[in-house]
Amino acid sequence: MPLQTYFNVLKRGAVLAAIVLLAGCAIAKPRTDDPMEKFNRKAYHFNDQLDQAVIRPVAVGYRSITNPPVRRSVSDFFTNIRMPITIANDLLQARPVHAVQGTGRFLVNLTLGVGGFFDPASQLGIPLNETDFGITLARWGVPEGDYLVLPLVGSTTVRDVWRLPVDSYFFDPLSYYSRNHSFKAGQYYLPQVIYLVTLRARAIDAESFLASAYDPYVFLRDAYRQQRLYQIYDGNPPNDVIEQMQGSNDKNFDPDELLKEQHEWERKNDTNDKPSNN
């Protein structure tokens, strides 16, 4: 497995960060269409243990030695350097206006933004629209497929998993640069690690949402699918698509039963958290 795939596990932080954006929305009820759930939960547990043992401590340390402006500049740099991924996929999706906007944003930040460490494009009113090959496949009509949690990768689907090799190999400037230059001791991976650790450090602020979840695995699964749905429809998915995703159009959906399960879970965990008298 390439070393780059190993570092994709850090993108779990990006999903946690997305939870903050979704906090004002109603997270979907637990899904029933998860045939890979048994495997997924094992992979989720593995990734969570790795995160707690290695990745989160590194992210916490990173936050302790940097300040918000520094972290923002690092994030802005990598967001900008990866804009060709968005531009290429906008073209594949037949969205030339978005591709032109993305190109303009990339060039403005690359020049006026001192290599992308600053974001004057946003101040000039050029919007940031990010997309990838998974969204391209969705707009081509490819079905979502089963939800997957992959070790060292995290949340994805049968459709979305293709964005990892396609975007990385064909559209990512850093990947292209690495294939045409020699690096020693994994030096190429250091910038990417810094970027992904920055994402994980930013996601620390969202951990309370996950900690209070009825079932953290279900919470992340549904948050991921909801986030992708909003990306596919530019933040405005049709009502019938939302209802299908949430399962509220299912005649067997009983909100009272769901609330009862939530309360039972909370009571169980409150009992487990109480200190022993012994």
Phi, psi and chi 1 to 4 in degrees:
 res  aa     phi    psi   chi1   chi2   chi3   chi4
   1 MET       -  130.4  176.5 -179.7  -65.5      -
   2 PRO   -61.0  150.1  -19.5   29.9      -      -
   3 LEU   -61.8  -31.7 -175.1   56.6      -      -
   4 GLN   -60.5  -36.9 -176.3  175.6   -0.1      -
   5 THR   -63.8  -35.5  -58.5      -      -      -
   6 TYR   -58.2  -41.5  173.1   81.8      -      -
   7 PHE   -75.8  -11.4  -68.1  122.1      -      -
   8 ASN   -65.0  -18.8  -79.4  -24.8      -      -
   9 VAL   -61.6  -26.8   69.0      -      -      -
  10 LEU   -66.8  -18.0  -64.4  177.8      -      -
  11 LYS   -69.1   -6.5  -67.4 -174.9  178.9  178.2
  12 ARG   -55.5  -33.0  179.0  177.8 -176.8  -92.4
  13 GLY   -62.8  -32.9      -      -      -      -
  14 ALA   -65.1  -37.4      -      -      -      -
  15 VAL   -66.9  -40.8  175.9      -      -      -
  16 LEU   -61.9  -39.8  -77.7  171.3      -      -
  17 ALA   -63.9  -36.8      -      -      -      -
  18 ALA   -64.8  -26.9      -      -      -      -
  19 ILE   -61.5  -34.6  -66.9  172.9      -      -
  20 VAL   -61.0  -42.4  173.4      -      -      -
  21 LEU   -67.8  -28.3  -59.7  177.7      -      -
  22 LEU   -92.1   -1.9  -66.2  169.5      -      -
  23 ALA   -60.7  -30.5      -      -      -      -
  24 GLY   -80.8   -6.3      -      -      -      -
  25 CYS  -100.5  161.7  -53.9      -      -      -
  26 ALA   -83.2  111.5      -      -      -      -
  27 ILE   -66.5  139.1  -62.7  -60.3      -      -
  28 ALA   -60.2  153.8      -      -      -      -
  29 LYS   -66.4  161.7   78.6  178.1 -172.6   67.6
  30 PRO   -52.8  131.9  -27.5   35.5      -      -
  31 ARG   -77.3  154.3  -57.3  -76.1  -61.1 -120.7
  32 THR  -109.6  -10.9   57.0      -      -      -
  33 ASP   -96.9   65.7   54.6  -23.5      -      -
  34 ASP  -133.3   70.3 -172.2    3.2      -      -
  35 PRO   -65.3  -18.4   22.5  -33.6      -      -
  36 MET   -96.3   17.2  -60.3  -66.9  -66.0      -
  37 GLU   -58.7  -40.8 -178.4  172.9   -2.3      -
  38 LYS   -60.2  -47.6 -174.8  175.3 -179.4 -179.9
  39 PHE   -66.3  -43.1  167.5   82.4      -      -
  40 ASN   -60.2  -41.3  -72.6  -18.5      -      -
  41 ARG   -66.0  -36.3  -75.9 -172.9  178.6  -85.9
  42 LYS   -66.1  -42.2  -68.6 -179.8  179.2  178.8
  43 ALA   -66.0  -39.9      -      -      -      -
  44 TYR   -61.6  -44.2  167.9   80.7      -      -
  45 HIS   -62.1  -42.1  179.1   71.9      -      -
  46 PHE   -61.8  -48.7  170.9   80.4      -      -
  47 ASN   -63.1  -38.3  -70.5  -18.5      -      -
  48 ASP   -66.8  -40.7 -176.0   62.9      -      -
  49 GLN   -64.9  -40.7  -68.1  -63.4  -50.5      -
  50 LEU   -65.2  -40.3 -179.9   61.1      -      -
  51 ASP   -61.6  -47.3  176.0   71.1      -      -
  52 GLN   -68.8  -32.9  -64.9  -60.9  -43.1      -
  53 ALA   -82.9  -33.6      -      -      -      -
  54 VAL  -125.4  -55.3  179.1      -      -      -
  55 ILE   -71.1  -47.9  -58.2  168.2      -      -
  56 ARG   -62.6  -44.7 -171.8 -178.5 -173.6  -78.7
  57 PRO   -57.4  -38.2  -27.2   36.2      -      -
  58 VAL   -64.2  -42.3  172.0      -      -      -
  59 ALA   -64.5  -40.8      -      -      -      -
  60 VAL   -63.1  -42.0  171.3      -      -      -
  61 GLY   -63.9  -38.7      -      -      -      -
  62 TYR   -61.9  -41.8  177.0   75.6      -      -
  63 ARG   -65.5  -33.1  -77.3  176.8   64.2  123.0
  64 SER   -73.5  -23.4   68.1      -      -      -
  65 ILE  -107.5    2.1   62.8  174.4      -      -
  66 THR  -128.4  165.0   58.5      -      -      -
  67 ASN  -115.1  166.3   56.2   32.4      -      -
  68 PRO   -54.4  -41.9  -29.3   36.4      -      -
  69 PRO   -60.6  -38.7  -26.7   36.6      -      -
  70 VAL   -65.8  -46.3  169.0      -      -      -
  71 ARG   -63.9  -37.7  -65.9 -165.7  -66.3  -88.6
  72 ARG   -65.4  -39.9 -177.1  166.5   56.6 -109.1
  73 SER   -65.3  -41.2  -68.4      -      -      -
  74 VAL   -63.2  -44.6  173.2      -      -      -
  75 SER   -63.9  -42.6  179.0      -      -      -
  76 ASP   -61.7  -39.6  -74.4  -14.6      -      -
  77 PHE   -60.5  -49.3  169.6   78.7      -      -
  78 PHE   -74.2  -30.4  -75.7  102.4      -      -
  79 THR   -61.5  -41.8  -63.7      -      -      -
  80 ASN   -73.2  -41.4 -165.3   62.3      -      -
  81 ILE   -67.8  -19.6 -156.8   65.6      -      -
  82 ARG   -95.0    3.1  -71.0  169.2   55.6   84.1
  83 MET   -59.5  -31.3  -83.7  -56.1  -63.3      -
  84 PRO   -56.3  -27.7  -31.4   38.0      -      -
  85 ILE   -62.2  -45.6  -63.6  175.5      -      -
  86 THR   -66.5  -43.7  -70.7      -      -      -
  87 ILE   -60.9  -46.4  -64.0  168.0      -      -
  88 ALA   -62.4  -42.6      -      -      -      -
  89 ASN   -72.0  -31.7  -80.1  -74.3      -      -
  90 ASP   -60.8  -40.0  -81.6  -27.9      -      -
  91 LEU   -66.6  -42.0  -67.9  173.8      -      -
  92 LEU   -64.0  -27.5  -68.9  174.5      -      -
  93 GLN   -89.4    4.8  -64.3  166.7   24.0      -
  94 ALA    59.2   47.1      -      -      -      -
  95 ARG  -122.4   72.6  -65.1  156.1   65.1   94.9
  96 PRO   -62.9  -34.0   22.5  -33.0      -      -
  97 VAL   -62.8  -44.3  173.8      -      -      -
  98 HIS   -64.2  -38.3  -73.5   75.9      -      -
  99 ALA   -64.5  -40.2      -      -      -      -
 100 VAL   -65.8  -42.6  170.1      -      -      -
 101 GLN   -61.3  -43.8  -72.7  179.4  -19.1      -
 102 GLY   -63.6  -40.2      -      -      -      -
 103 THR   -64.2  -43.1  -58.4      -      -      -
 104 GLY   -62.5  -42.2      -      -      -      -
 105 ARG   -63.3  -43.5 -178.0 -179.5  179.6   86.0
 106 PHE   -60.2  -46.3  175.0   69.7      -      -
 107 LEU   -71.0  -39.9  -65.3  176.1      -      -
 108 VAL   -63.1  -47.3  167.1      -      -      -
 109 ASN   -70.4  -30.7  -76.3  -13.7      -      -
 110 LEU   -68.4  -32.5 -165.2   63.9      -      -
 111 THR   -98.3  -69.3   53.7      -      -      -
 112 LEU   -67.1  -25.2  -59.9 -179.1      -      -
 113 GLY   -90.4   16.8      -      -      -      -
 114 VAL    54.5   60.6 -167.4      -      -      -
 115 GLY    78.7    6.5      -      -      -      -
 116 GLY   101.2    2.3      -      -      -      -
 117 PHE   -76.2  -11.3  -75.9   99.4      -      -
 118 PHE  -127.8  165.7  -60.5   95.0      -      -
 119 ASP  -125.0   64.7 -175.9   19.3      -      -
 120 PRO   -67.9  -20.6   25.1  -35.1      -      -
 121 ALA   -59.9  -39.9      -      -      -      -
 122 SER   -65.4  -38.7  -67.0      -      -      -
 123 GLN   -67.0  -26.2  -61.3  177.0    8.7      -
 124 LEU   -86.8    0.8  -66.1  174.3      -      -
 125 GLY    86.3   15.5      -      -      -      -
 126 ILE   -88.5  113.7  -55.1  176.5      -      -
 127 PRO   -71.7  153.2   27.4  -34.6      -      -
 128 LEU   -95.2  112.5  171.6   61.3      -      -
 129 ASN  -121.8  113.9  -63.4  -54.1      -      -
 130 GLU  -105.6  139.4  -65.5 -179.0  -64.9      -
 131 THR  -145.9  174.9 -171.3      -      -      -
 132 ASP  -155.1 -179.2   54.1   59.2      -      -
 133 PHE   -69.9  -25.9 -168.0   66.9      -      -
 134 GLY   -63.5  -43.0      -      -      -      -
 135 ILE   -68.4  -35.5  -63.9  175.0      -      -
 136 THR   -58.8  -47.0  -64.5      -      -      -
 137 LEU   -61.5  -38.6  -69.2  176.1      -      -
 138 ALA   -62.4  -42.6      -      -      -      -
 139 ARG   -75.0  -15.3  -71.2  177.7  173.1  153.3
 140 TRP   -84.4   -6.0  -74.6   -5.2      -      -
 141 GLY    96.5   10.3      -      -      -      -
 142 VAL   -74.4  129.5  177.1      -      -      -
 143 PRO   -61.7  153.9  -19.8   31.1      -      -
 144 GLU   -62.9  -39.6  178.4 -173.4   37.6      -
 145 GLY    76.8 -175.8      -      -      -      -
 146 ASP   -70.0  149.6  -64.4  -23.5      -      -
 147 TYR   -73.1  138.8  173.5   73.8      -      -
 148 LEU  -132.0  142.4  -65.8  173.5      -      -
 149 VAL  -118.3  115.7  179.6      -      -      -
 150 LEU  -104.1  139.0  -60.9  180.0      -      -
 151 PRO   -57.3  135.3  -23.8   34.1      -      -
 152 LEU    68.6    5.8  -50.9  178.9      -      -
 153 VAL  -124.6  -51.9  172.8      -      -      -
 154 GLY   102.6 -150.4      -      -      -      -
 155 SER   -70.8  136.2  -64.5      -      -      -
 156 THR  -164.1 -172.1 -174.3      -      -      -
 157 THR  -137.6  172.7   63.7      -      -      -
 158 VAL   -58.4  -34.7  171.3      -      -      -
 159 ARG   -77.4  -46.8  179.3 -178.5   63.9 -156.4
 160 ASP   -68.9  -24.2  -75.8  -10.6      -      -
 161 VAL   -62.0  -22.9   74.3      -      -      -
 162 TRP   -70.7  -17.0  -71.4   99.5      -      -
 163 ARG   -68.0  -26.3   65.3  178.5  167.8  158.5
 164 LEU   -62.8  -56.0  -59.2  177.8      -      -
 165 PRO   -74.7  -37.4   26.9  -34.8      -      -
 166 VAL   -69.0  -54.1  172.8      -      -      -
 167 ASP   -63.1  -40.1  -73.6  -19.3      -      -
 168 SER   -66.4  -43.8  175.9      -      -      -
 169 TYR   -79.7  -42.1 -174.3   83.1      -      -
 170 PHE   -95.3  -32.0  -68.2  104.9      -      -
 171 PHE  -118.3  -17.6  -52.3  138.1      -      -
 172 ASP   -81.2  115.5 -172.5  -11.4      -      -
 173 PRO   -58.8  -36.6  -24.6   35.1      -      -
 174 LEU   -65.7  -40.0  -69.4  177.6      -      -
 175 SER   -65.4  -42.5  178.0      -      -      -
 176 TYR   -62.4  -43.1  177.1   82.4      -      -
 177 TYR   -63.0  -39.6 -173.9   78.9      -      -
 178 SER   -67.5  -31.7   69.4      -      -      -
 179 ARG   -73.8  -15.1  -66.2 -163.8  -57.0  -90.8
 180 ASN  -113.9   11.1  -68.0  -83.6      -      -
 181 HIS  -141.2  155.8  -66.2   78.2      -      -
 182 SER   -97.2  133.5  -62.2      -      -      -
 183 PHE  -127.1  146.7  -66.3   89.2      -      -
 184 LYS  -110.6  142.7  -63.2  179.9  179.5  179.5
 185 ALA    55.1   35.8      -      -      -      -
 186 GLY    66.9   28.4      -      -      -      -
 187 GLN   -61.1  -31.0  -66.9  171.9  -10.3      -
 188 TYR   -60.2  -33.5  159.6   68.8      -      -
 189 TYR   -79.7  -14.3  -62.4  103.1      -      -
 190 LEU   -60.3  -47.7 -178.5   60.3      -      -
 191 PRO   -59.8  -40.5  -23.9   35.2      -      -
 192 GLN   -66.3  -38.3 -178.7  169.5 -120.8      -
 193 VAL   -62.8  -42.8  170.6      -      -      -
 194 ILE   -60.6  -42.7  -65.9  174.3      -      -
 195 TYR   -63.8  -46.5  170.5   55.8      -      -
 196 LEU   -70.6  -33.2  -64.6  176.8      -      -
 197 VAL   -65.9  -35.2  168.6      -      -      -
 198 THR   -62.3  -42.2  -60.7      -      -      -
 199 LEU   -61.3  -44.1  -69.9  179.7      -      -
 200 ARG   -66.2  -37.4 -175.5   60.7 -176.6   90.8
 201 ALA   -64.4  -39.4      -      -      -      -
 202 ARG   -67.0  -31.2 -172.5  171.2   60.9 -168.4
 203 ALA   -75.2  -12.3      -      -      -      -
 204 ILE   -58.0  -33.8  -70.0  175.3      -      -
 205 ASP   -67.5  -17.3  -64.9  -31.0      -      -
 206 ALA   -98.3    0.8      -      -      -      -
 207 GLU   -65.7  -25.7  -70.3  179.3  -14.8      -
 208 SER   -63.6  -31.8   59.2      -      -      -
 209 PHE   -63.1  -43.6  -69.5   98.9      -      -
 210 LEU   -70.1  -38.5 -171.8   62.1      -      -
 211 ALA   -64.4  -30.4      -      -      -      -
 212 SER   -93.7    5.6   61.6      -      -      -
 213 ALA   -72.1  146.6      -      -      -      -
 214 TYR   -57.5  -43.8  162.7   59.1      -      -
 215 ASP  -147.0  106.8 -177.6  -26.5      -      -
 216 PRO   -54.7  -37.6  -27.5   35.6      -      -
 217 TYR   -62.4  -47.1  164.5   78.8      -      -
 218 VAL   -64.6  -40.0  169.3      -      -      -
 219 PHE   -60.7  -48.3 -171.7   91.0      -      -
 220 LEU   -66.8  -38.9  -79.1  177.4      -      -
 221 ARG   -60.6  -49.0  176.7 -173.9   63.6 -169.4
 222 ASP   -74.6  -33.3  -66.9  -17.8      -      -
 223 ALA   -64.3  -40.7      -      -      -      -
 224 TYR   -63.4  -47.1  172.8   81.7      -      -
 225 ARG   -67.5  -35.3  -63.0  180.0   99.9  167.7
 226 GLN   -68.6  -42.1 -173.4  169.0  -10.5      -
 227 GLN   -59.9  -44.1  176.8 -155.5   22.8      -
 228 ARG   -66.4  -37.2  -64.9  -62.6  -74.7  175.5
 229 LEU   -62.7  -43.5 -179.1   64.9      -      -
 230 TYR   -66.9  -32.1  -85.4   73.4      -      -
 231 GLN   -67.6  -42.1  -72.1  177.6  -42.7      -
 232 ILE   -61.7  -38.8  -67.9  168.5      -      -
 233 TYR  -101.9   22.4  -72.3   95.6      -      -
 234 ASP    54.1   38.6  -66.3  -36.5      -      -
 235 GLY    83.0    4.3      -      -      -      -
 236 ASN  -139.5   66.3 -170.2   30.9      -      -
 237 PRO   -70.7  149.2   26.2  -34.3      -      -
 238 PRO   -62.0  151.9  -19.8   30.9      -      -
 239 ASN   -59.7  -39.5  -71.0  -26.5      -      -
 240 ASP   -67.5  -30.7   59.6  -29.5      -      -
 241 VAL   -70.9  -39.7  174.9      -      -      -
 242 ILE   -63.9  -44.4  -64.2  176.3      -      -
 243 GLU   -63.1  -38.8  -69.5  175.5   -4.6      -
 244 GLN   -66.1  -40.6 -178.9  179.8    2.3      -
 245 MET   -65.6  -42.9  178.2 -165.7   67.5      -
 246 GLN   -79.0  -15.8  -66.4 -177.7  -23.8      -
 247 GLY    78.8    9.6      -      -      -      -
 248 SER   -73.2  -12.7   57.5      -      -      -
 249 ASN   -89.3    2.8   60.6  -11.6      -      -
 250 ASP   -79.9  125.3 -175.3   -9.4      -      -
 251 LYS   -62.9  -19.0   62.8 -179.6 -178.9 -179.6
 252 ASN   -91.3   -0.3  -64.8  -40.1      -      -
 253 PHE   -71.2  122.7  173.1   53.3      -      -
 254 ASP  -123.9  101.2 -175.6   -7.2      -      -
 255 PRO   -61.7  -32.1   20.7  -31.1      -      -
 256 ASP   -65.2  -39.4  -67.7  -27.8      -      -
 257 GLU   -66.3  -39.0 -178.4   63.8   24.8      -
 258 LEU   -63.4  -42.7 -178.8   62.5      -      -
 259 LEU   -64.8  -37.4 -175.7   60.4      -      -
 260 LYS   -63.0  -43.5  178.6 -179.0  177.5 -177.9
 261 GLU   -61.7  -40.9  -67.6  178.2    5.4      -
 262 GLN   -61.2  -45.6  170.2   73.8   28.5      -
 263 HIS   -65.4  -39.0  -70.6  163.0      -      -
 264 GLU   -63.7  -41.2  -71.0  176.9   -8.8      -
 265 TRP   -63.4  -42.6 -178.3   89.0      -      -
 266 GLU   -64.3  -41.6  -69.6  174.2   -8.6      -
 267 ARG   -64.0  -40.5  -76.4 -163.4  -62.6  -91.5
 268 LYS   -62.0  -44.8  177.4 -178.8  177.1 -178.4
 269 ASN   -73.6  -31.7  -78.1  -89.6      -      -
 270 ASP   -64.0  -38.6  -73.2  -17.7      -      -
 271 THR   -65.5  -42.7  -58.7      -      -      -
 272 ASN   -67.2  -28.6  -68.2  -22.4      -      -
 273 ASP   -82.7  -15.1  -68.6  -21.0      -      -
 274 LYS   -70.7  138.8  -71.4 -179.2  179.8  178.7
 275 PRO   -68.1  147.4   24.0  -33.5      -      -
 276 SER   -77.3  147.9  174.1      -      -      -
 277 ASN   -81.4  -10.7  -66.3  -33.6      -      -
 278 ASN   -78.4      -  -65.3  -30.6      -      -
